Amino acid sequence: MATQPRIVCMANQKGGVGKTTTAINLGTALAATGQQVLIVDLDPQGNASTGVGVEARDRHITSYEVLTGTATLGEAQIQTAVPGLTLIPSTVDLSGVEFELATDRHRSHRLARALEQFPLSPTGRPLDFVLIDCPPSLNVLTINAMVASHSALVPLQCEFFALEGLSQLMRTIELVRTNLNPHLEIEGVVLTMYDRRNKLSAQVEQDVRAFLGDKVYRTKIPRNVRISEAPSHGKPAIIYDHRCAGSIAYMKLAGEVIQTQKQRLAA
């Protein structure tokens, strides 16, 4: 019997912290090591879709159709230019899904049910990881992602209010765990936009590690211009410039994620 994929949502109610950047680059890095990875773009802005090179004109069936029940994940799946990495794209249509599902008392479980019927990549190999890119708000899309996921991976920008935002997110995760998905856990916290020359980055790291201990990844994602440039070329940073500091960091992060999953499966 095939092992079920590890389903992880990129979660943080704050915008601009690196959720989408982490989804596309961690997904690419995992695929580069031979993992079969699916990215589900659950943000109406569709930045994860753009970031892996899928133009808006090529997004014929999207996460909107999946959530409204007019298409399956298999029908929406697109093979990206990265071997082993597929995508469920998004368009601005997704912004209307909350209104469309308003009367459905099972609306929070739409994505979870779709994923239960979808264990394979286009090659027929079982998926190893499903990464869900959430919007920067707490709405029906984020709740669907958390209900469908085994865990939440939290990109945390090294800034003054980082711990305040993290506390809010922890409360949200606890509410979802209590009411909708008792198995949801923290996959890990990854520090993003880290500047070793800035004392604030070191202070945030110290505070977060004191708060969450080994749930904070050893790898830190640095501020890096190549990471910022890559989406405008429709490529993950790891494809755009695999030797830049940001790409190297995401490869190291993928190694940590894989090692944790191996330990989990061996337990």
C-alpha positions in Angstrom: 0.0 0.0 0.0 1.4 3.4 -1.0 2.5 5.8 1.8 0.3 8.9 2.0 2.0 12.1 1.2 3.0 14.6 3.9 0.6 17.5 3.6 2.0 20.8 4.8 0.5 24.3 4.6 2.6 27.4 4.4 0.9 29.5 7.1 1.2 32.9 8.5 -1.6 35.5 8.7 0.9 38.2 8.0 1.8 39.1 4.4 5.2 39.5 2.9 7.0 36.9 5.2 8.0 34.5 2.5 5.1 31.9 2.3 5.0 31.7 -1.4 8.7 32.0 -1.8 9.1 29.1 0.6 6.4 27.0 -1.1 8.0 27.2 -4.5 11.6 26.9 -3.5 11.1 24.2 -0.9 9.0 22.4 -3.4 11.6 22.7 -6.1 14.4 21.7 -3.7 12.4 18.6 -2.5 11.8 17.6 -6.2 15.5 18.0 -6.9 16.3 15.3 -4.4 13.9 12.9 -6.1 10.7 13.6 -4.1 7.4 13.8 -5.9 5.9 17.1 -4.9 2.5 18.9 -5.5 2.1 22.6 -4.8 -1.5 23.7 -4.2 -1.9 27.4 -4.9 -4.6 28.5 -2.6 -4.0 32.3 -2.8 -6.2 34.3 -5.3 -3.1 36.3 -6.2 -1.7 33.2 -7.9 1.9 34.1 -7.1 2.9 30.5 -6.5 1.6 29.6 -10.0 3.5 32.5 -11.6 6.6 31.7 -9.6 6.9 28.2 -11.1 6.3 29.5 -14.6 2.6 28.8 -15.2 1.1 31.8 -17.0 -2.5 32.9 -16.3 -3.6 31.9 -19.8 -2.5 28.3 -19.1 -4.6 27.9 -15.8 -7.7 26.4 -17.3 -8.7 24.3 -14.3 -7.7 25.7 -10.9 -8.1 25.4 -7.1 -11.3 27.3 -7.5 -12.9 24.5 -9.5 -11.5 22.0 -7.0 -13.0 23.7 -4.0 -16.4 24.3 -5.7 -16.5 20.7 -6.7 -16.6 21.1 -10.5 -13.2 19.5 -11.0 -10.9 17.0 -9.3 -7.3 17.7 -8.3 -6.2 15.3 -11.0 -8.0 17.4 -13.6 -6.4 20.6 -12.3 -2.9 19.3 -11.9 -0.2 20.9 -14.2 3.3 19.5 -14.7 5.8 22.3 -14.2 9.2 22.7 -15.9 10.8 21.1 -12.8 10.7 17.2 -12.9 8.8 15.8 -10.0 7.0 19.1 -9.3 3.4 19.6 -10.2 0.9 22.4 -9.5 -2.7 23.1 -8.8 -2.9 26.7 -10.1 -4.9 29.6 -8.8 -6.5 32.6 -10.4 -8.4 35.6 -9.0 -11.7 33.6 -9.3 -10.6 32.0 -6.0 -11.5 35.2 -4.2 -15.2 34.5 -4.6 -15.1 31.0 -3.2 -16.1 32.1 0.4 -19.3 33.5 -0.9 -20.1 30.4 -3.0 -19.5 28.0 -0.2 -21.3 30.2 2.5 -24.2 27.8 2.9 -22.2 24.6 2.8 -21.7 23.4 6.4 -18.8 21.2 5.2 -17.0 24.0 3.4 -13.9 23.8 5.6 -13.3 20.2 4.5 -13.5 20.7 0.7 -9.7 20.5 0.1 -9.2 17.6 2.5 -11.8 15.5 0.7 -10.2 16.3 -2.7 -6.8 15.3 -1.4 -8.1 12.0 -0.1 -8.9 10.9 -3.6 -5.5 12.0 -5.0 -2.4 10.0 -4.0 -0.4 10.0 -7.3 1.8 12.2 -9.4 1.3 12.3 -13.2 4.0 9.7 -13.6 2.0 7.3 -11.5 4.4 7.5 -8.6 2.9 8.3 -5.1 3.3 11.8 -4.0 5.8 12.4 -1.1 4.8 16.0 -0.2 1.9 18.3 -0.8 2.7 21.9 -0.1 -0.2 24.4 0.2 0.4 28.1 -0.3 -2.1 30.0 1.9 -3.3 33.6 1.5 -2.1 36.1 4.1 -5.4 36.1 6.0 -7.6 33.9 8.1 -10.5 32.9 5.8 -12.2 29.8 4.3 -9.1 29.2 2.1 -6.6 29.1 5.0 -9.0 27.0 7.1 -9.3 24.5 4.2 -5.6 24.3 4.0 -5.2 23.7 7.8 -8.0 21.1 7.8 -6.4 19.3 4.9 -2.8 19.4 6.4 -0.8 17.2 8.7 1.1 20.3 9.7 1.9 23.9 9.2 5.3 25.2 8.2 5.6 28.8 9.4 7.9 31.3 7.5 8.7 34.0 10.0 10.3 37.3 8.9 13.0 38.5 11.2 11.4 41.7 12.3 10.3 43.5 15.5 6.7 42.1 15.6 7.6 38.6 14.6 6.8 37.0 18.0 3.5 38.8 18.2 2.4 37.4 14.8 3.7 34.0 15.8 1.6 34.0 18.9 -1.5 34.9 16.9 -0.8 32.1 14.5 -0.3 29.6 17.3 -3.8 30.5 18.7 -5.3 30.0 15.2 -3.7 26.6 14.9 -5.0 25.6 18.3 -8.5 26.7 17.4 -8.3 24.6 14.2 -6.9 21.6 16.1 -9.7 21.9 18.7 -12.6 22.3 16.3 -11.7 20.8 12.9 -8.4 18.9 12.7 -7.1 17.4 15.9 -3.9 16.1 14.1 -2.6 19.5 12.9 0.8 20.3 14.3 3.7 22.7 13.7 6.0 21.2 11.0 8.6 23.9 11.8 9.4 27.6 11.8 11.8 28.9 9.2 13.4 32.3 9.7 13.2 34.3 6.5 14.9 37.5 5.3 17.6 36.9 7.8 20.4 39.5 7.8 23.4 38.5 9.9 24.6 42.1 10.0 21.5 43.2 11.7 21.3 42.6 15.5 17.5 42.4 15.3 17.7 39.2 13.2 19.9 37.6 15.9 17.5 38.8 18.6 14.4 37.4 16.8 16.2 34.1 16.3 17.1 33.9 20.0 13.6 34.7 21.1 11.9 32.3 18.7 14.2 29.4 19.6 13.6 30.1 23.3 9.8 29.9 22.5 9.7 26.9 20.2 13.0 25.1 20.7 13.8 22.4 18.1 10.6 23.3 16.1 12.7 26.1 14.6 14.8 24.9 11.7 18.5 25.3 11.9 18.5 26.7 8.3 17.9 30.4 8.0 16.8 32.0 4.7 18.9 35.1 4.1 17.9 38.3 2.4 18.9 37.7 -1.2 18.3 39.7 -4.3 18.3 36.6 -6.5 15.3 35.2 -4.6 13.5 38.4 -5.2 14.4 38.4 -8.9 13.5 34.9 -9.7 9.6 35.2 -9.8 9.8 37.9 -12.5 11.4 35.2 -14.7 8.8 32.6 -13.9 11.4 30.4 -12.2 12.0 29.3 -8.6 15.3 30.8 -7.3 16.8 27.3 -7.3 16.4 27.1 -11.1 17.1 30.8 -11.7 20.5 30.7 -9.8 21.2 27.5 -7.9 24.4 28.9 -6.5 23.0 31.9 -4.8 22.8 32.1 -1.0 19.0 31.8 -1.0 19.0 28.7 -3.2 21.6 27.0 -1.1 19.6 27.8 2.1 16.4 26.3 0.6 18.3 23.1 -0.4 19.5 22.8 3.2 15.9 23.4 4.5 14.7 20.6 2.2 17.3 18.3 3.7 15.9 19.1 7.2 12.4 18.5 6.1 13.3 15.1 4.5 15.2 14.0 7.6 12.3 14.9 9.8 9.9 12.9 7.6 12.3 9.9 7.6 12.4 10.0 11.4 8.6 10.3 11.5 8.1 7.2 9.2 10.7 5.2 11.2 9.0 5.9 14.5 
